[in-house]
Amino acid sequence: MGLLLRRVMGELYMEARVLLRYKSAFFWVVVFPIIFLGLMTMIFVRGDEEVSYTLAYYVADTPSNGLDPSLVVDVVNSTGMFEMMEAPGLDAIVGLVGNGTADVGLYVPEGFSRNITSMTPAQLVVVARQTSPNIPSIAVEVLRGVLSGFEKGVADQVINISMVFISQSIQGQTGVSPSMVERFLHFVADPLSVNVTVVKPPLLFTSGGLVAYYALGIVGIEALFIGLSMGAVRNIERKNDGTLKMLLASPQSPGALFMADVAVLFFYTLVSAAAVLVFGLLLGANYSLITPVEWAGIVLFTLFSALTASSIGLLLSLRTRTIEGSNVIVNVIAWPVMFLGGLTIPKEILPSWAQAFAEAFPLTRLVAASRSMTVYGYSLTEALQYALPAIVATLVLALLGWLAYRRLIQYSVEA
């Protein structure tokens, strides 16, 4: 045990010197993830200010029977959710929405006021631009909600006016009361009242929570790249520079070498994670939901993430004999996982098959477990329950990685 500890400490000391002395190592472990987090924050974190949308409108109708058609525009404007932009006509609205100048358009056609006051269905034209094949326009949904409220208000006014004449016509009739008729009309106009309760994760929709969310994603990305690189490349580099022969000539077992490499893997991963999380604080990350015990859980999930990637790298190294070939394999795996595993892009907006992959791949599931405590308010117990399949899969991969490691050592001895 003492020999193993000395071996591990010796490796850590040597790698710490490498990290400080070699600019390329320091860049990829510390500087690159910090730059990456800064870019992600600038792109996706917009602060806690209220979101508003630009609405291009035109009122082609004129007042009729005391109703001013611009009332529709006034109602929309009164919500404070839209920046109003008057356009010269419907074609202009379509152009403004189409080129992105306006988020949504509203056109009040001729005859709108006359139809409303004569109890004839009236029309409004809403112009929307579909910006994503999977996500409907948020601005359109907001406008739809405002116009639905306006529609209900119009229906109530029509019913109130109608009841004046209805009450006179049914006066003296038995079995029918004006209040009964009024209740029936209100029911026909609005038969169902839906109360929607929106439950928001504690921090996900705040700027501090989003920075924390992306910081943990960058930690996962670094664990992925560091783990794959160490697993797939490290022993090939040792073989090429003669270090492996020296290690095998020393009284060190393959198990001791493997444990020392795992310690180095954890060292690089934790250094990178600490740099990212501290820089996240400077960018405004909010880690307030995380207790000290849950921080320990995040460290555990991060280390297991690196172990997952390293084990996969060791398995892949059985099929390569050169550093160039190993680096190609690392990049072919890491880049798709980075984007399709929910590390940079929230998995909720990914295609269903990519969401299934993010749930199944151990590393991305472990990152999701860390995020669940940071922005969703999960307890450590709940996060562990979610991460348990990934932890078991990582242990299996680590066993297979150890077998691959021994085989690599054996190949080196035979060579």
C-alpha positions as CSV (number, residue, x, y, z in Angstrom):
1,M,0.0,0.0,0.0
2,G,2.9,2.4,0.8
3,L,4.5,1.7,-2.6
4,L,1.2,2.3,-4.3
5,L,0.7,5.6,-2.4
6,R,4.2,6.8,-3.3
7,R,3.5,5.9,-6.9
8,V,0.3,7.8,-7.0
9,M,1.8,10.9,-5.3
10,G,4.8,10.8,-7.6
11,E,2.5,10.8,-10.6
12,L,0.4,13.6,-9.3
13,Y,3.5,15.7,-8.5
14,M,4.9,15.2,-12.0
15,E,1.5,16.0,-13.7
16,A,1.1,19.2,-11.5
17,R,4.5,20.4,-12.8
18,V,3.5,19.5,-16.4
19,L,0.3,21.5,-16.0
20,L,2.2,24.6,-14.7
21,R,5.1,24.4,-17.1
22,Y,3.5,23.5,-20.4
23,K,1.3,26.1,-21.9
24,S,-0.6,23.7,-24.1
25,A,-1.7,21.5,-21.1
26,F,-2.7,24.6,-19.0
27,F,-4.7,26.0,-22.0
28,W,-6.7,22.9,-22.6
29,V,-7.3,22.1,-18.9
30,V,-7.9,25.6,-17.5
31,V,-8.1,28.3,-20.2
32,F,-10.2,26.7,-22.9
33,P,-13.1,25.7,-20.6
34,I,-13.2,29.2,-19.2
35,I,-13.4,30.7,-22.7
36,F,-16.0,28.2,-23.6
37,L,-18.2,29.1,-20.6
38,G,-17.8,32.8,-21.3
39,L,-19.0,32.2,-24.9
40,M,-21.9,30.1,-23.8
41,T,-22.9,32.7,-21.3
42,M,-22.8,35.5,-23.8
43,I,-24.9,33.5,-26.3
44,F,-27.6,31.9,-24.1
45,V,-27.8,34.0,-20.9
46,R,-29.7,37.2,-21.4
47,G,-30.2,38.3,-17.8
48,D,-33.4,38.5,-15.7
49,E,-35.0,41.4,-17.6
50,E,-38.6,41.0,-18.9
51,V,-38.9,39.5,-22.4
52,S,-40.7,41.7,-24.9
53,Y,-41.6,41.1,-28.6
54,T,-41.9,43.4,-31.5
55,L,-45.4,43.5,-33.1
56,A,-46.0,45.1,-36.5
57,Y,-49.6,46.2,-36.9
58,Y,-52.0,48.0,-39.3
59,V,-55.6,48.9,-38.8
60,A,-57.4,49.0,-42.2
61,D,-60.9,49.4,-40.7
62,T,-62.6,52.5,-39.6
63,P,-64.9,53.1,-36.6
64,S,-68.5,51.8,-37.0
65,N,-71.5,52.0,-34.7
66,G,-69.4,53.5,-31.9
67,L,-66.6,50.9,-32.0
68,D,-63.1,52.0,-32.8
69,P,-61.1,49.1,-34.4
70,S,-57.9,50.4,-32.9
71,L,-59.2,49.2,-29.6
72,V,-57.7,45.8,-30.4
73,V,-54.2,47.3,-30.8
74,D,-54.7,49.3,-27.6
75,V,-55.5,46.1,-25.7
76,V,-52.4,44.4,-27.0
77,N,-50.3,47.4,-26.2
78,S,-51.6,47.7,-22.7
79,T,-50.1,44.3,-21.7
80,G,-46.6,45.8,-22.0
81,M,-45.4,42.6,-23.6
82,F,-45.0,44.0,-27.1
83,E,-43.0,46.8,-28.7
84,M,-45.6,48.2,-31.2
85,M,-44.5,49.1,-34.8
86,E,-47.1,50.5,-37.1
87,A,-46.8,49.3,-40.7
88,P,-48.4,50.7,-43.9
89,G,-50.3,47.6,-44.8
90,L,-50.6,43.8,-44.7
91,D,-47.8,43.2,-47.2
92,A,-45.5,45.4,-45.2
93,I,-46.3,43.4,-42.0
94,V,-45.5,40.1,-43.9
95,G,-42.2,41.6,-45.0
96,L,-41.3,42.9,-41.5
97,V,-42.0,39.5,-39.9
98,G,-40.4,37.6,-42.7
99,N,-37.0,39.5,-42.4
100,G,-37.0,39.3,-38.6
101,T,-37.6,43.0,-37.9
102,A,-40.9,42.1,-36.1
103,D,-41.6,38.9,-34.2
104,V,-45.3,38.8,-35.0
105,G,-47.8,40.9,-37.0
106,L,-51.4,41.9,-36.4
107,Y,-53.7,43.2,-39.2
108,V,-57.3,44.5,-38.5
109,P,-59.1,44.2,-41.9
110,E,-61.9,46.3,-43.2
111,G,-65.4,45.5,-41.8
112,F,-64.1,44.4,-38.4
113,S,-66.0,47.0,-36.4
114,R,-69.2,46.6,-38.5
115,N,-69.2,42.8,-38.1
116,I,-68.6,43.0,-34.3
117,T,-71.5,45.5,-33.8
118,S,-73.8,43.6,-36.1
119,M,-73.2,40.3,-34.3
120,T,-71.4,38.8,-37.3
121,P,-68.1,36.9,-36.8
122,A,-65.2,39.2,-37.3
123,Q,-61.7,38.3,-38.4
124,L,-58.2,39.3,-37.4
125,V,-55.1,38.4,-39.3
126,V,-52.0,37.3,-37.3
127,V,-48.7,37.0,-39.2
128,A,-46.1,34.7,-37.7
129,R,-42.6,33.5,-38.7
130,Q,-41.6,29.9,-37.8
131,T,-38.0,30.1,-36.6
132,S,-37.7,26.4,-35.6
133,P,-39.2,23.3,-37.1
134,N,-39.9,21.9,-33.6
135,I,-40.8,25.0,-31.5
136,P,-43.8,27.2,-32.3
137,S,-43.3,31.0,-32.2
138,I,-43.5,32.1,-28.6
139,A,-44.5,35.6,-29.7
140,V,-47.6,34.1,-31.5
141,E,-48.6,32.1,-28.5
142,V,-48.4,35.3,-26.3
143,L,-50.4,37.3,-28.8
144,R,-52.9,34.4,-29.1
145,G,-53.5,34.6,-25.3
146,V,-54.0,38.4,-25.4
147,L,-56.5,38.1,-28.3
148,S,-58.4,35.3,-26.5
149,G,-58.9,37.6,-23.6
150,F,-60.1,40.3,-25.9
151,E,-62.5,37.9,-27.6
152,K,-64.0,36.9,-24.2
153,G,-64.5,40.6,-23.4
154,V,-66.3,41.2,-26.7
155,A,-68.5,38.2,-26.0
156,D,-69.4,39.5,-22.6
157,Q,-70.3,42.9,-24.0
158,V,-72.4,41.3,-26.8
159,I,-74.3,39.2,-24.2
160,N,-74.9,42.3,-22.0
161,I,-76.4,44.3,-24.9
162,S,-78.4,41.3,-26.1
163,M,-79.9,40.7,-22.7
164,V,-81.6,44.1,-22.8
165,F,-83.7,42.9,-25.8
166,I,-84.0,39.4,-24.6
167,S,-85.4,40.5,-21.2
168,Q,-88.1,42.5,-22.9
169,S,-89.1,39.7,-25.3
170,I,-89.5,37.0,-22.5
171,Q,-91.1,39.3,-20.0
172,G,-94.2,37.6,-18.6
173,Q,-93.3,34.1,-19.9
174,T,-93.4,31.4,-17.3
175,G,-90.5,28.9,-16.8
176,V,-87.9,31.2,-18.4
177,S,-86.0,33.9,-16.5
178,P,-83.6,36.5,-17.9
179,S,-80.9,35.3,-15.4
180,M,-81.2,31.7,-16.7
181,V,-80.9,32.9,-20.3
182,E,-77.9,35.1,-19.4
183,R,-76.1,32.2,-17.7
184,F,-76.7,30.0,-20.7
185,L,-75.3,32.6,-23.1
186,H,-72.2,33.1,-21.0
187,F,-71.8,29.3,-20.9
188,V,-72.1,29.0,-24.7
189,A,-69.5,31.9,-25.2
190,D,-67.1,30.4,-22.7
191,P,-68.0,26.9,-21.7
192,L,-64.6,26.0,-20.1
193,S,-62.4,28.0,-17.8
194,V,-58.9,26.6,-17.6
195,N,-56.5,27.7,-14.8
196,V,-52.9,27.0,-15.7
197,T,-50.3,26.8,-13.0
198,V,-46.8,27.1,-14.3
199,V,-44.2,25.4,-12.1
200,K,-40.7,26.8,-12.7
201,P,-37.5,25.2,-11.5
202,P,-36.1,27.3,-8.7
203,L,-33.1,28.8,-10.6
204,L,-33.3,27.6,-14.2
205,F,-35.0,30.7,-15.6
206,T,-32.7,33.1,-13.8
207,S,-29.4,34.4,-15.2
208,G,-27.5,33.0,-12.2
209,G,-29.1,29.6,-12.6
210,L,-28.4,29.5,-16.4
211,V,-24.7,30.3,-15.8
212,A,-24.5,27.5,-13.3
213,Y,-26.4,25.2,-15.7
214,Y,-23.9,25.8,-18.5
215,A,-20.9,25.7,-16.1
216,L,-21.7,22.1,-15.1
217,G,-22.1,21.3,-18.8
218,I,-18.6,22.6,-19.5
219,V,-17.3,20.5,-16.6
220,G,-18.9,17.5,-18.2
221,I,-17.3,18.4,-21.6
222,E,-13.9,18.6,-20.0
223,A,-14.4,15.3,-18.2
224,L,-15.3,13.8,-21.6
225,F,-12.3,15.1,-23.5
226,I,-9.8,14.6,-20.6
227,G,-11.0,11.0,-20.0
228,L,-11.1,10.0,-23.6
229,S,-7.7,11.5,-24.3
230,M,-6.0,9.9,-21.3
231,G,-7.6,6.5,-22.0
232,A,-6.9,6.4,-25.7
233,V,-3.6,8.2,-25.9
234,R,-1.6,8.0,-22.7
235,N,-0.1,4.5,-23.0
236,I,0.7,5.0,-26.7
237,E,2.6,8.2,-25.8
238,R,4.5,6.3,-23.1
239,K,5.4,3.5,-25.5
240,N,6.6,5.9,-28.1
241,D,8.9,8.0,-25.7
242,G,10.2,4.9,-23.9
243,T,8.6,5.8,-20.6
244,L,6.5,2.6,-20.5
245,K,9.6,0.4,-20.6
246,M,11.0,2.2,-17.7
247,L,7.8,1.9,-15.7
248,L,7.5,-1.8,-16.4
249,A,11.2,-2.3,-15.4
250,S,10.4,-0.8,-12.0
251,P,8.8,-2.9,-9.2
252,Q,5.3,-1.6,-10.1
253,S,2.4,-3.9,-10.9
254,P,0.0,-3.0,-13.7
255,G,-2.6,-2.4,-11.0
256,A,-0.5,0.3,-9.4
257,L,0.1,1.9,-12.7
258,F,-3.6,1.9,-13.4
259,M,-4.5,3.4,-10.1
260,A,-1.9,6.1,-10.6
261,D,-3.3,6.9,-14.0
262,V,-6.8,7.1,-12.5
263,A,-5.5,9.5,-9.8
264,V,-4.0,11.7,-12.6
265,L,-7.3,11.6,-14.5
266,F,-9.2,12.8,-11.4
267,F,-6.5,15.5,-10.7
268,Y,-6.9,17.0,-14.2
269,T,-10.7,16.8,-14.1
270,L,-11.0,18.4,-10.7
271,V,-8.6,21.2,-11.6
272,S,-10.6,22.0,-14.8
273,A,-13.9,21.7,-12.9
274,A,-12.7,24.1,-10.2
275,A,-11.5,26.6,-12.8
276,V,-14.9,26.5,-14.5
277,L,-17.0,26.8,-11.4
278,V,-15.0,29.6,-9.9
279,F,-15.1,31.5,-13.2
280,G,-18.9,30.8,-13.3
281,L,-19.1,32.7,-10.0
282,L,-17.4,35.7,-11.6
283,L,-20.1,35.5,-14.3
284,G,-22.9,35.5,-11.8
285,A,-23.5,31.8,-11.3
286,N,-25.9,31.0,-8.5
287,Y,-25.0,27.9,-6.5
288,S,-27.2,28.7,-3.5
289,L,-29.3,25.6,-3.7
290,I,-26.3,23.3,-3.3
291,T,-25.5,22.2,0.3
292,P,-22.0,21.0,1.3
293,V,-23.1,17.4,1.1
294,E,-24.5,18.0,-2.4
295,W,-21.2,19.5,-3.5
296,A,-19.7,16.2,-2.5
297,G,-22.3,14.5,-4.8
298,I,-21.3,16.8,-7.7
299,V,-17.6,15.9,-7.2
300,L,-18.6,12.2,-7.2
301,F,-20.6,12.6,-10.4
302,T,-17.8,14.6,-12.1
303,L,-15.2,11.9,-11.2
304,F,-17.4,9.2,-12.4
305,S,-18.0,11.1,-15.6
306,A,-14.2,11.2,-16.2
307,L,-13.9,7.5,-15.4
308,T,-16.7,6.7,-17.9
309,A,-14.9,8.6,-20.7
310,S,-11.4,7.2,-19.8
311,S,-12.8,3.6,-19.7
312,I,-14.3,4.1,-23.2
313,G,-10.9,5.6,-24.3
314,L,-9.1,2.5,-23.0
315,L,-11.4,0.2,-24.9
316,L,-11.0,2.1,-28.1
317,S,-7.2,2.1,-27.7
318,L,-7.2,-1.6,-28.3
319,R,-8.0,-0.8,-32.0
320,T,-5.4,1.9,-32.5
321,R,-1.6,1.9,-32.4
322,T,-0.8,5.5,-33.2
323,I,-1.4,8.8,-31.4
324,E,-2.9,10.3,-34.6
325,G,-5.5,7.5,-34.9
326,S,-6.4,7.8,-31.2
327,N,-6.9,11.5,-31.5
328,V,-9.2,11.0,-34.5
329,I,-11.3,8.5,-32.5
330,V,-11.5,10.9,-29.5
331,N,-12.8,13.7,-31.6
332,V,-15.2,11.6,-33.6
333,I,-16.8,10.5,-30.3
334,A,-16.5,13.6,-28.1
335,W,-17.9,16.3,-30.5
336,P,-21.2,14.5,-31.3
337,V,-21.6,13.6,-27.6
338,M,-21.0,17.2,-26.6
339,F,-23.9,18.4,-28.7
340,L,-26.3,15.5,-28.8
341,G,-25.9,14.5,-25.2
342,G,-27.4,17.7,-23.7
343,L,-24.0,19.1,-22.5
344,T,-24.2,22.3,-24.5
345,I,-27.8,22.2,-25.8
346,P,-30.6,21.5,-23.3
347,K,-31.8,18.0,-24.1
348,E,-35.4,19.1,-23.9
349,I,-35.1,20.8,-27.3
350,L,-33.2,18.0,-28.9
351,P,-34.9,15.4,-31.2
352,S,-36.5,12.5,-29.4
353,W,-33.7,10.0,-30.4
354,A,-31.1,12.4,-29.1
355,Q,-33.0,12.8,-25.8
356,A,-33.0,9.0,-25.5
357,F,-29.2,9.0,-26.0
358,A,-28.7,11.7,-23.4
359,E,-30.7,9.6,-20.9
360,A,-28.9,6.4,-21.7
361,F,-25.2,7.6,-22.0
362,P,-23.7,7.4,-18.5
363,L,-21.6,10.6,-18.7
364,T,-24.4,12.8,-19.8
365,R,-26.8,11.3,-17.2
366,L,-24.2,12.1,-14.5
367,V,-24.0,15.7,-15.6
368,A,-27.8,15.9,-15.6
369,A,-27.7,14.6,-12.0
370,S,-25.4,17.5,-11.0
371,R,-27.6,20.0,-12.8
372,S,-30.7,18.6,-11.0
373,M,-29.3,19.7,-7.7
374,T,-28.0,23.0,-8.9
375,V,-31.0,24.5,-10.7
376,Y,-33.9,22.1,-10.2
377,G,-33.7,21.8,-6.4
378,Y,-33.2,18.0,-6.3
379,S,-31.9,16.6,-3.0
380,L,-28.7,14.4,-3.1
381,T,-30.9,11.3,-2.6
382,E,-33.0,12.1,-5.6
383,A,-30.0,12.9,-7.7
384,L,-28.3,9.6,-6.7
385,Q,-31.4,7.7,-7.6
386,Y,-31.4,9.3,-11.0
387,A,-27.7,8.7,-11.5
388,L,-27.6,5.1,-10.1
389,P,-27.9,3.4,-13.6
390,A,-25.0,5.6,-14.8
391,I,-22.9,4.8,-11.8
392,V,-23.4,1.1,-12.3
393,A,-22.6,1.4,-16.0
394,T,-19.5,3.4,-15.2
395,L,-18.3,0.6,-12.8
396,V,-18.8,-2.0,-15.5
397,L,-17.0,0.2,-18.0
398,A,-14.1,0.7,-15.5
399,L,-13.8,-3.0,-15.1
400,L,-13.6,-3.5,-18.9
401,G,-11.2,-0.5,-19.1
402,W,-8.9,-2.2,-16.5
403,L,-8.9,-5.4,-18.6
404,A,-8.1,-3.3,-21.7
405,Y,-5.3,-1.6,-19.7
406,R,-3.8,-4.9,-18.8
407,R,-4.0,-6.1,-22.4
408,L,-2.2,-2.9,-23.6
409,I,0.6,-3.5,-21.1
410,Q,0.9,-7.0,-22.3
411,Y,1.1,-5.9,-25.9
412,S,3.9,-3.5,-24.9
413,V,5.8,-6.2,-23.1
414,E,5.6,-8.5,-26.1
415,A,6.6,-5.8,-28.5
